[in-house]
């Protein structure tokens, strides 16, 4: 799953560098590039969610690991030519959704193997460690672009406008060998899930109202987390960096420098909060998460129309708070579903809610091209209030009908 999420967020690491190496893309075009993996990831999750009981975990993970190689090699060659057509960059971005889509097959597979008392810890560890891939690619990607890799002397470095040599294609190729290793390990070591069901049998999750309510709350926690994480680097660049009104000033923040923080924080918190959800229940933590995210996003609105680059500190810390609370909610929601739903339905619901929430990077990216960040953040605040009400009255309050 680490490799899967590295593939899913590969574009978010590459996009801020494209114009520096000769591409001529507008801010809207860059937002679209980083948004498309969210669209394809969500669509593919709708497919992956029904696969574990049909083809088994072993083949699911093995074949997926090999599919990850396709977009990585595609980006490896595409970034080496600044004349690569924009439509092909969009295709490659769409293909990166394979990494995000696999989540809805991997997570239910794990959920089937653990009793309810341990499901929060197990799913928290797997999802949290997997989510580290989002942070890893954004952290090591810019670093890998600074030097030659793997003795690839046949490939010339790219040059920035200042004449510096960079190796942007390194970020795309570095995980290809690991994907091959992952496929081999999956085919030889993984066990298949202990249940079988066809697609028609799995559709009964949609008759359970909890599927829809949990989807709404997971869109709030993971959907907004993944969406803002994918766009974080571009947000910084466009509001406070060299693409903002402060362009030309010294000491401006670099988006790629901070982009990894969101996924890193939320992923770590998701791991840590898994055992806490097993001990105290997931519903109360989901409620706390939604309240915390809502307050953080509202506080962030005060730094979205800055008069000075010095306001970046406030923007950064309010966003970090949002990512922190999102990690709590991601752990809480995945604890709730195995508790309030039958075992097989819980697996399907986990896959479906994850599928819908995976559209987060797409919808956040599109929203930021259609409206100002300030307007979009206020919409997210209103949505958070709605989700908090749902969570409190249905799951978290004393005497709630579906405590989890």
GIGI-V864665 format. One record per pair of residues at least 24 apart in sequence whose C-alpha atoms are under 6 Angstrom apart, sorted by the first residue. I is the first residue (numbers start at 1). J is the second residue. D is the distance in whole Angstrom. If there is no record, write none. Layout:
i = [I;I]
j = [J;J]
d = [D;D]
//
This chain:
i = [1;2;2;4;5;5;5;6;6;6;7;7;8;8;8;8;9;12;13;20;21;21;22;23;28;31;33;33;35;35;35;36;36;36;37;37;37;37;38;38;38;38;39;39;40;40;41;41;41;41;42;42;42;42;44;45;45;45;46;48;48;49;49;49;52;53;53;53;56;56;57;58;58;58;58;62;62;62;65;65;69;71;71;72;72;75;76;76;76;104;108;109;120;120;120;120;121;121;124;124;124;124;125;128;128;128;131;132;132;134;135;135;135;138;139;141;144;145;205;211;215;217;219;221;221;221;222;223;223;223;224;226;226;227;227;227;229;230;232;233;240;262;265;266;266;266;269;270;270;270;274;281;282;282;282;282;283;283;283;284;285;286;286;287;289;289;289;290;292;293;293;294;294;296;301;304;336;339]
j = [130;130;133;99;99;133;134;133;134;137;96;99;96;97;99;100;134;230;138;160;159;160;82;82;369;365;90;93;361;362;365;93;94;362;93;94;96;97;358;359;361;362;359;362;94;97;97;100;101;358;355;356;358;359;101;101;104;355;355;104;105;104;105;351;105;195;196;197;192;193;192;186;187;190;192;183;186;187;179;183;176;95;96;172;173;172;169;172;173;351;347;193;274;277;278;335;274;275;270;271;274;331;271;267;270;271;267;264;267;263;260;263;264;260;260;171;170;170;345;349;353;387;357;326;329;330;330;357;358;360;360;360;361;360;361;364;262;361;259;259;309;323;324;323;324;327;327;327;328;331;331;404;332;335;336;404;395;396;404;396;332;329;332;391;325;328;329;388;325;322;325;381;384;322;374;374;404;404]
d = [4;4;4;4;6;5;5;5;5;5;6;5;5;5;5;5;6;6;5;5;6;5;5;5;6;5;6;6;5;4;5;6;5;6;6;5;5;4;6;5;5;4;5;5;6;5;4;5;4;6;5;6;5;5;5;4;5;5;6;5;5;5;5;4;6;6;4;5;5;6;5;6;6;5;6;4;5;6;5;5;6;6;6;5;6;6;5;5;6;4;5;6;5;6;5;4;4;5;6;5;5;5;5;4;5;5;5;6;6;6;4;5;5;5;5;5;6;6;6;6;4;6;4;5;6;6;6;4;6;4;6;6;6;4;4;5;6;6;5;5;6;6;6;5;5;4;5;5;6;5;6;5;4;5;5;6;6;5;5;5;5;4;5;6;5;6;5;6;6;5;6;5;5;5;6;6;5;5]
//
